Amino acid sequence: MDKIKKYIMISIIVVIILIIAIVAILVYQRKAEDEKSANDIQKIVTSTNFMQVTDKNIFYQTEDCIEEYYKYLNINDYKQEEYIPGTEQPFAQQKDINNEEDKNNAILNLLATKYKEENNINASNVSNFVESINLDNEFYRAVSQRIAEGVDTSTIYVEGEILNRDTYEIISQLYYIVYIDYGTSAFSIYPLKESLEDLEPYINDVKIEKNKNNYVKTVKLEDEDMAFKYFSDFKNSAMKNTNYAFNKLDEQYRQNRFGNDKSQFDAYINKNANELRGLTISQYLVNTYDNYTEYICKDKYQNYYIFKVTDFTNYTVILDTYTIMSDNFKSAYDKADVQGKTMLNSDKWIQMLNNRDYTSAYNVLDETFRNNNFGSVDNFENYMRQNYGEHYDVEFGDFSNEGNTYIQPLTLTPISGSEEIKEITIIMRLSDNYGFTMSFVI
């Protein structure tokens, strides 16, 4: 009997031990699963740390940091020159860099601590770990940026490109991590060899000590600055790389104005290169819509450039207000009487001449009139350049009509200030869908 009791007791103890072991195993597995789940959640959280930069001031401030870095890399002349009032000092003199050692130490001051430690970089070998560009012939442009904001320091991943200043051709793609400490107004650079998918290892929320080389410039861009940026980018590219400029044209506009034919666009740029080269913005207007911002710019010749900006690094452009009629024009036209319609169309035709868009101006001419007097758009262009070669402000004379034919005298005053005022009389017929045909007294 005692043996049976002893056996039962042992069995109970074994069962209890097994239960405890099973419970322990289950608890361990649950803990492991919880840790795995927590790690997965952490991975999800950290993978979303980097967000697209949507603040234009941060974007261009970061680009400025990289440009400053390139200025140091580009120093190759240490001559001390006497300062001439009104001129800019050489960059080396501005930064008190007098020799190669000064330059190397300045570059060290710009490189991220993480980059220097990983590569054992010092003043004697730093040139092996940085790559310069020739700023006389090339320039850097940021294309996209993603940012992870830290408590002290923001980590910004930058994808950019080096372009030829003369041709706007892309030479190479370059990638950087830029660290900016907004508390100390200091930055540092981590050069990358290639684009990155996993950015998390590069997050570095450590204070950056300010030194004499790594100061972050304050950037605060207003609407006027952005309008000038878009206008300058398009104008410069049109003069140097028509592929880029042609692709910046609004798709529907490109089709309507140039028949989606780049050779027509190239011919337009080539014929008007001298005028285009000297143009700048004289007026601008900004309209903000739900999905884009519109910058309407006007040059000194009253020509329009309408930039549709979906984000501050991406735009399309329309080069006039008549190829694609705006809702405002249609509304004004619909409300106008025949005299008002004739005036609106006459003004539109003068815009074509001011814009050197002789093809559009030729196409609205009455077919018999243009065939009898010109025969081709080239002959028409030659005649108009010779006889109406200025850019003009318009004054409307006394309107009259003969049945459905409307007569509108115009006085054309050169915008340049020339005293050679021109008179021209427009003879017009209106048609459906805002159309018209016209001739003029020769």
GUGUBA-166778 format. One record per residue (C-alpha): x, y, z. Coordinates in steps of 0.05 Angstrom, whole numbers, padded with zeros to 5 digits, always signed. Layout:
residues N
XYZ/...
END
This chain:
residues 442
+00000+00000+00000/+00057+00047+00018/+00090+00030-00048/+00027+00049-00086/+00021+00116-00050/+00095+00129-00064/+00085+00113-00138/+00024+00159-00142/+00063+00216-00109/+00122+00208-00157/+00074+00208-00216/+00040+00272-00191/+00108+00306-00183/+00129+00285-00253/+00064+00312-00282/+00073+00378-00245/+00144+00384-00271/+00120+00370-00342/+00066+00422-00335/+00115+00473-00309/+00163+00457-00366/+00108+00463-00418/+00085+00529-00388/+00157+00554-00388/+00166+00535-00461/+00101+00569-00480/+00119+00632-00442/+00188+00633-00475/+00157+00623-00544/+00106+00678-00531/+00161+00725-00507/+00202+00709-00569/+00142+00722-00613/+00128+00787-00576/+00200+00809-00585/+00197+00790-00659/+00132+00829-00666/+00163+00888-00631/+00224+00885-00676/+00179+00881-00737/+00140+00942-00712/+00205+00978-00700/+00228+00962-00771/+00162+00989-00797/+00170+01052-00756/+00243+01065-00776/+00229+01049-00848/+00180+01107-00850/+00228+01156-00816/+00249+01184-00883/+00197+01229-00916/+00201+01268-00980/+00224+01339-00969/+00164+01384-00982/+00192+01449-00953/+00226+01488-01008/+00269+01525-00958/+00297+01460-00929/+00308+01433-01000/+00348+01492-01025/+00384+01501-00959/+00409+01429-00965/+00429+01441-01037/+00468+01502-01014/+00506+01458-00964/+00529+01413-01020/+00547+01472-01064/+00588+01501-01007/+00623+01434-01000/+00641+01435-01075/+00669+01505-01069/+00720+01479-01018/+00736+01419-01061/+00746+01464-01121/+00799+01509-01090/+00864+01503-01130/+00894+01573-01127/+00921+01602-01062/+00948+01668-01089/+00931+01728-01046/+00905+01782-01091/+00892+01855-01072/+00818+01865-01062/+00785+01909-01114/+00723+01945-01088/+00660+01921-01122/+00688+01853-01141/+00682+01787-01106/+00742+01759-01069/+00766+01690-01090/+00733+01637-01047/+00800+01615-01017/+00814+01685-00992/+00743+01692-00965/+00755+01630-00922/+00828+01646-00905/+00855+01584-00940/+00927+01594-00960/+00954+01525-00976/+00936+01452-00987/+00938+01437-00913/+00886+01492-00899/+00842+01464-00954/+00846+01392-00928/+00830+01414-00857/+00770+01454-00883/+00744+01393-00920/+00753+01352-00857/+00710+01403-00821/+00654+01390-00870/+00655+01314-00871/+00610+01274-00825/+00644+01244-00764/+00614+01176-00782/+00645+01179-00852/+00713+01199-00825/+00714+01145-00772/+00691+01090-00819/+00746+01107-00869/+00802+01130-00821/+00804+01197-00857/+00854+01250-00836/+00885+01312-00866/+00938+01273-00903/+00891+01225-00939/+00825+01263-00944/+00834+01277-01019/+00828+01201-01031/+00757+01201-01004/+00726+01262-01037/+00712+01278-01110/+00714+01349-01138/+00680+01379-01198/+00703+01436-01242/+00656+01493-01222/+00678+01534-01282/+00647+01483-01329/+00599+01443-01285/+00547+01453-01231/+00508+01411-01182/+00432+01406-01179/+00392+01368-01127/+00336+01326-01157/+00302+01296-01097/+00311+01295-01022/+00285+01253-00964/+00291+01273-00892/+00290+01239-00824/+00280+01293-00771/+00316+01282-00705/+00314+01318-00639/+00381+01352-00652/+00401+01336-00723/+00362+01321-00787/+00388+01268-00835/+00375+01285-00908/+00386+01237-00965/+00400+01275-01030/+00398+01249-01101/+00428+01298-01150/+00465+01307-01215/+00525+01343-01245/+00509+01383-01308/+00552+01417-01359/+00543+01493-01354/+00547+01504-01429/+00503+01447-01453/+00460+01429-01393/+00477+01357-01408/+00478+01310-01347/+00548+01286-01334/+00536+01241-01274/+00490+01225-01216/+00515+01237-01145/+00486+01218-01077/+00498+01248-01008/+00475+01245-00937/+00472+01315-00908/+00466+01324-00833/+00439+01391-00810/+00437+01413-00737/+00387+01470-00735/+00406+01486-00663/+00479+01500-00678/+00467+01521-00751/+00520+01471-00773/+00522+01416-00826/+00564+01357-00847/+00569+01315-00910/+00571+01239-00920/+00589+01225-00993/+00558+01161-01022/+00583+01118-01079/+00514+01099-01103/+00440+01107-01089/+00413+01074-01026/+00351+01034-01011/+00362+01024-00937/+00374+01092-00906/+00364+01074-00832/+00437+01059-00816/+00454+01131-00836/+00407+01165-00787/+00451+01203-00738/+00416+01248-00687/+00481+01274-00656/+00496+01347-00646/+00543+01378-00697/+00594+01425-00669/+00599+01489-00709/+00667+01506-00739/+00691+01561-00785/+00672+01521-00847/+00606+01485-00835/+00557+01543-00824/+00487+01531-00852/+00461+01591-00891/+00390+01613-00876/+00345+01604-00937/+00277+01637-00941/+00249+01636-01012/+00190+01679-01030/+00143+01672-01090/+00186+01721-01130/+00248+01678-01118/+00212+01615-01142/+00185+01651-01204/+00256+01673-01221/+00283+01602-01209/+00233+01571-01257/+00242+01625-01310/+00318+01622-01306/+00319+01546-01308/+00276+01543-01370/+00310+01601-01406/+00380+01575-01393/+00362+01505-01414/+00327+01531-01477/+00392+01567-01496/+00436+01507-01481/+00397+01441-01482/+00332+01444-01521/+00317+01371-01504/+00308+01390-01431/+00269+01453-01448/+00224+01418-01499/+00206+01365-01448/+00188+01420-01398/+00133+01446-01444/+00062+01428-01424/+00043+01367-01464/-00020+01396-01496/+00014+01462-01509/+00074+01427-01541/+00026+01392-01589/-00016+01454-01606/+00042+01503-01613/+00097+01460-01643/+00060+01399-01668/+00100+01359-01617/+00158+01369-01666/+00223+01387-01630/+00254+01413-01695/+00201+01468-01696/+00217+01486-01625/+00292+01487-01641/+00280+01533-01700/+00239+01580-01656/+00295+01583-01604/+00350+01592-01655/+00315+01649-01691/+00302+01686-01626/+00364+01668-01587/+00391+01739-01582/+00326+01765-01552/+00316+01706-01506/+00386+01710-01478/+00374+01779-01448/+00304+01767-01421/+00285+01770-01348/+00220+01775-01309/+00187+01843-01303/+00122+01821-01270/+00094+01758-01239/+00029+01732-01209/+00019+01670-01166/-00045+01628-01165/-00052+01571-01115/-00098+01512-01131/-00111+01446-01096/-00060+01404-01134/-00012+01455-01163/+00014+01526-01161/+00013+01571-01222/+00067+01624-01234/+00047+01673-01289/+00109+01712-01310/+00116+01768-01359/+00179+01794-01391/+00194+01866-01412/+00163+01853-01481/+00096+01833-01449/+00107+01759-01467/+00079+01708-01418/+00110+01646-01387/+00061+01605-01347/+00093+01554-01300/+00049+01499-01271/+00086+01472-01209/+00062+01406-01180/+00119+01407-01129/+00174+01458-01124/+00224+01416-01163/+00177+01397-01220/+00142+01444-01268/+00114+01449-01339/+00111+01513-01378/+00066+01548-01429/+00098+01604-01470/+00036+01646-01485/-00036+01658-01467/-00068+01646-01535/-00047+01576-01558/-00089+01545-01502/-00144+01594-01483/-00155+01604-01409/-00223+01601-01376/-00215+01676-01360/-00205+01692-01434/-00265+01650-01454/-00308+01683-01401/-00288+01753-01424/-00298+01734-01497/-00367+01705-01484/-00390+01768-01450/-00361+01815-01503/-00399+01845-01562/-00370+01840-01632/-00326+01901-01621/-00299+01871-01556/-00287+01804-01591/-00250+01839-01648/-00206+01877-01598/-00190+01814-01559/-00170+01777-01622/-00130+01836-01648/-00092+01839-01583/-00080+01764-01587/-00050+01772-01657/-00002+01827-01633/+00018+01780-01576/+00037+01729-01629/+00081+01781-01663/+00112+01802-01598/+00126+01729-01582/+00157+01719-01650/+00105+01665-01662/+00098+01679-01736/+00069+01611-01752/+00008+01623-01708/+00001+01694-01734/+00004+01668-01805/-00046+01613-01794/-00103+01660-01773/-00094+01702-01837/-00149+01696-01889/-00125+01642-01937/-00133+01683-02000/-00099+01743-01968/-00039+01704-01944/-00030+01666-02009/-00034+01729-02052/+00013+01770-02008/+00062+01721-01977/+00054+01649-02002/+00091+01619-01942/+00102+01630-01869/+00176+01645-01882/+00158+01703-01929/+00107+01728-01878/+00159+01725-01823/+00210+01763-01865/+00159+01817-01880/+00136+01825-01808/+00207+01826-01780/+00225+01880-01830/+00163+01923-01821/+00140+01907-01751/+00204+01883-01719/+00195+01916-01650/+00154+01892-01590/+00092+01935-01584/+00041+01962-01536/-00028+01967-01569/-00078+02025-01572/-00144+02013-01606/-00172+02064-01656/-00244+02075-01678/-00280+02009-01692/-00325+02001-01752/-00357+01946-01792/-00383+01929-01861/-00434+01875-01850/-00399+01816-01816/-00330+01845-01831/-00300+01884-01773/-00248+01938-01781/-00201+01955-01723/-00145+02006-01730/-00086+01996-01683/-00031+02042-01660/+00032+02003-01642/+00081+02037-01595/+00149+02003-01588/+00162+01979-01517/+00236+01993-01527/+00222+02068-01527/+00235+02077-01601/+00197+02134-01631/+00178+02093-01693/+00104+02085-01678/+00067+02040-01727/-00005+02042-01752/-00039+01979-01776/-00112+01965-01793/-00140+01896-01778/-00198+01869-01821/-00231+01810-01785/-00286+01759-01790/-00308+01720-01728/-00323+01646-01729/-00348+01593-01680/-00309+01566-01620/-00270+01631-01608/-00240+01628-01678/-00228+01684-01727/-00194+01699-01794/-00163+01766-01812/-00123+01807-01860/-00091+01875-01852/-00079+01936-01896/-00010+01932-01928/
END
